[in-house]
Amino acid sequence: MAKKRKVKDCQELAQAVNDGIEVITITDDGLTRHVQKIKAVGKTAWILAAGAVIAALASATGTVITGGTSSPITGPAEFAFVGTAGSILGVPAAMTAASIAFAGGGVAVLNSLRKYSLEMKDSGTAILRK
């Protein structure tokens, strides 16, 4: 029997993908729309968007590494992230991608997410299948 899970936010989605859940139902309309955009991006554009997400993660984790003496996603990193990933995915979807990557421990969770098939439902939900 296929492992199934319902998710409503970025953290739950990242955990489900990392856990290898075979059927994931996204119940939040906003998250559904953003995942749809993440999955719709072509391979070349995805490489650029993923690079921007990596830069944003590096900037965000810099705060932890430096004991809070630097701020996450500021200055040039913020502009690069919003400019690159935002222009490819749209700013809300780019921020969702960064949140999923942060919750999932890196961009690998987004690459795994993109391997799922996506089935849209009428009620603003979506089903991801491995």
C-alpha positions in Angstrom: 0.0 0.0 0.0 1.3 3.4 -0.9 2.3 5.7 1.9 0.0 8.8 1.9 0.1 12.1 3.8 -1.8 15.4 3.9 0.2 18.6 4.2 -0.8 22.2 4.7 2.5 24.1 4.9 6.1 24.2 3.6 7.6 22.4 6.6 5.1 19.5 6.3 5.7 19.2 2.6 9.4 19.2 2.9 9.2 16.4 5.6 6.8 14.3 3.4 9.2 14.6 0.4 12.2 13.7 2.6 10.3 10.8 4.1 9.7 9.4 0.6 5.9 9.6 0.9 4.4 8.3 -2.3 1.1 10.3 -2.4 1.1 13.7 -0.9 -2.1 15.8 -0.7 -1.6 19.5 -0.4 -4.6 21.1 1.3 -3.5 24.8 1.2 -4.6 26.7 -1.9 -1.6 29.1 -1.8 0.9 26.3 -1.3 -0.8 24.4 -4.1 -0.4 27.4 -6.6 3.3 27.9 -5.6 4.2 24.2 -6.0 2.5 24.2 -9.4 4.8 27.1 -10.4 7.9 25.3 -9.0 7.1 22.2 -11.0 6.2 24.1 -14.2 9.6 25.7 -14.6 11.8 24.2 -17.3 15.1 22.6 -16.5 17.4 25.5 -17.6 15.3 28.1 -15.7 15.2 25.7 -12.7 19.0 25.6 -12.5 19.0 29.4 -12.2 16.2 29.5 -9.7 17.8 26.7 -7.6 21.1 28.6 -7.6 19.3 31.7 -6.2 17.6 29.5 -3.5 21.0 28.1 -2.6 22.3 31.6 -2.2 19.4 32.6 -0.1 19.9 29.5 2.2 23.5 30.3 2.6 22.6 33.9 3.6 19.9 32.7 6.0 22.2 30.1 7.7 24.9 32.7 8.0 22.9 34.2 10.9 23.1 30.9 12.8 26.8 30.4 12.0 27.8 33.9 13.1 25.7 33.9 16.3 23.3 36.5 14.9 25.8 39.1 13.8 24.6 39.0 10.2 21.1 39.1 9.0 19.4 36.6 6.7 18.8 37.3 3.0 19.9 41.0 3.0 21.8 43.3 0.7 23.1 41.8 -2.5 21.9 38.2 -1.6 18.4 39.5 -1.2 18.4 41.3 -4.5 20.0 38.3 -6.3 17.4 36.0 -4.8 14.4 38.1 -5.5 15.7 39.2 -8.9 16.7 35.7 -10.2 14.3 33.3 -8.5 11.5 35.9 -8.3 11.7 36.6 -12.0 11.6 32.9 -12.9 9.0 31.7 -10.3 7.4 34.9 -9.2 8.3 36.3 -5.7 5.6 34.4 -3.7 6.6 31.0 -5.3 10.3 31.8 -4.9 9.8 32.5 -1.2 7.8 29.2 -0.9 10.7 27.4 -2.6 13.2 28.9 -0.2 10.9 27.9 2.8 10.6 24.3 1.5 14.4 24.1 1.0 15.1 25.6 4.4 12.6 23.2 6.1 13.9 20.2 4.1 17.6 20.9 4.7 18.6 22.1 1.2 17.7 22.3 -2.4 17.7 18.5 -2.8 14.2 18.4 -1.4 13.1 20.8 -4.2 14.7 18.6 -6.8 12.9 15.6 -5.3 9.6 17.5 -5.2 10.0 18.3 -9.0 10.1 14.5 -9.7 6.6 14.0 -8.4 3.6 14.2 -10.8 1.1 16.9 -9.9 -2.7 16.5 -10.2 -4.7 19.6 -9.5 -8.1 19.3 -7.8 -11.0 21.8 -8.0 -11.0 22.7 -4.4 -7.5 24.3 -4.5 -5.8 21.1 -3.4 -3.3 19.1 -5.3 -2.0 15.5 -5.2 1.7 14.8 -5.7 2.5 11.2 -6.8 5.9 9.6 -7.0 
